[in-house]
């Protein structure tokens, strides 16, 4: 475990350099609290063998109050700005699609996206990027074995009509 204190965009690349010196596989959980991780930072992981990212984003943050300049860095494009022209029920899936595109553009060959909805009504998009097909399969397997005690439900954020998959103990 490597612990660093500081701004993510500055200190995480230093920690990544220390890990890659040891040729260690790395899963970076970029918990954005709505602000998103920049495409530049994700690219640093995509360019190293054995690195994967899990980017978490609150889609409503992009729709409501994110600084446009920051969002441009997250998505790596201005295309997301058309979200304002969409009907309310289409915005979440549009943001999810834009994030998948951003992770692909950062250099990850395989990207999967899940939406985690809690029993309190909160929503978090999980965007996983890897360059290893086995890593993708293992990630998907681990999601489906998630602990259901907290009342979480998964769905594909790109499909607004999909039923939620309730996770319940048996």
Secondary structure as UniProt FT lines:
FT   HELIX           8..21
FT   TURN            22..23
FT   STRAND          26..31
FT   TURN            33..34
FT   HELIX           39..46
FT   TURN            49..50
FT   STRAND          51..57
FT   HELIX           59..64
FT   HELIX           68..75
FT   HELIX           79..85
FT   HELIX           88..106
FT   STRAND          110..117
FT   TURN            119..120
FT   STRAND          123..130
FT   HELIX           133..144
FT   HELIX           148..150
FT   STRAND          153..155
FT   TURN            157..158
FT   TURN            160..161
FT   STRAND          165..166
//
